Amino acid sequence: MKCVICKNGVTVKGKTTVTLNRGESVIVIKDVPARVCGNCGEYYLDDATADKVYHQADEAVKRRAEVEIFRYAVDPRKPSVSQPSMVAEKKPTYGK
């Protein structure tokens, strides 16, 4: 897929680090499967991956984590979805 940000690069399967700011919490999730632009580094998560990342961020906020860093883990019981989505950007930020 062609990158919608730089309009020059093509995305390829890879992994990225997602950083989310939620209220007073900063959540960093490493090794998240994504389609990554080879030109600008913008990444795109499929819907299932984005849902899991957002759920993990919500759980960290509930635990009142100030900073939490962890690796993305795939649930082997669930099939992988490979349809890219425009859900996540390079550095999404959420309001308080």
C-alpha positions as CSV (number, residue, x, y, z in Angstrom):
1,M,0.0,0.0,0.0
2,K,1.2,3.5,-0.7
3,C,1.9,5.7,2.3
4,V,-0.8,8.4,2.7
5,I,1.5,10.7,4.7
6,C,4.6,11.1,2.4
7,K,2.8,9.9,-0.8
8,N,6.1,8.5,-2.0
9,G,6.8,5.4,0.1
10,V,5.4,1.9,0.0
11,T,4.5,0.1,3.2
12,V,5.9,-3.3,4.0
13,K,5.2,-5.8,6.8
14,G,7.4,-5.0,9.9
15,K,7.3,-4.1,13.5
16,T,7.2,-0.7,15.2
17,T,7.1,0.9,18.6
18,V,3.8,2.5,19.6
19,T,3.8,5.4,22.1
20,L,0.5,6.5,23.6
21,N,-0.2,9.3,26.0
22,R,-3.3,8.9,28.0
23,G,-3.9,11.4,30.8
24,E,-0.9,11.3,33.1
25,S,0.2,7.9,31.6
26,V,2.8,7.2,28.9
27,I,2.5,3.7,27.4
28,V,5.3,2.3,25.1
29,I,4.6,-0.9,23.3
30,K,7.5,-2.5,21.4
31,D,7.5,-4.9,18.5
32,V,4.0,-4.2,17.4
33,P,3.2,-5.8,14.0
34,A,2.5,-3.1,11.4
35,R,2.8,-2.0,7.9
36,V,5.7,0.5,7.9
37,C,6.5,3.1,5.2
38,G,10.1,2.5,3.9
39,N,10.4,6.2,3.1
40,C,9.1,8.2,6.1
41,G,8.6,5.5,8.8
42,E,4.8,6.1,9.2
43,Y,3.1,3.0,10.4
44,Y,-0.4,1.5,10.0
45,L,-1.9,-1.1,12.3
46,D,-4.6,-3.5,11.3
47,D,-7.9,-3.2,13.2
48,A,-7.3,-6.2,15.5
49,T,-3.8,-5.0,16.4
50,A,-5.0,-1.4,17.1
51,D,-7.8,-2.7,19.3
52,K,-5.3,-4.8,21.3
53,V,-2.9,-1.9,21.7
54,Y,-5.6,0.5,22.8
55,H,-7.0,-2.1,25.3
56,Q,-3.5,-2.6,26.8
57,A,-3.1,1.2,27.1
58,D,-6.5,1.4,28.8
59,E,-5.4,-1.3,31.3
60,A,-2.2,0.6,32.1
61,V,-4.2,3.7,32.8
62,K,-6.5,1.8,35.1
63,R,-3.4,0.6,37.0
64,R,-2.4,4.3,37.3
65,A,0.9,3.6,35.6
66,E,2.9,6.7,35.0
67,V,5.2,5.1,32.5
68,E,4.8,1.5,31.2
69,I,7.0,-0.2,28.6
70,F,6.3,-3.7,27.3
71,R,6.5,-5.9,24.2
72,Y,3.4,-6.7,22.1
73,A,2.5,-10.3,22.5
74,V,0.3,-12.1,19.9
75,D,-2.4,-14.4,21.3
76,P,-1.8,-17.7,19.6
77,R,-5.5,-18.6,19.9
78,K,-6.7,-15.8,17.7
79,P,-6.1,-15.6,13.9
80,S,-4.1,-12.7,12.6
81,V,-5.8,-10.1,10.6
82,S,-3.8,-8.5,7.9
83,Q,-6.1,-5.8,6.6
84,P,-4.3,-2.4,7.2
85,S,-6.2,0.4,8.8
86,M,-5.6,4.1,9.1
87,V,-6.3,3.8,12.9
88,A,-2.9,4.6,14.3
89,E,-0.4,7.2,13.4
90,K,3.3,7.5,14.1
91,K,2.8,9.2,17.5
92,P,-0.9,9.2,18.5
93,T,-1.8,11.5,21.5
94,Y,-5.0,11.3,23.5
95,G,-6.5,14.1,25.5
96,K,-7.1,14.0,29.2
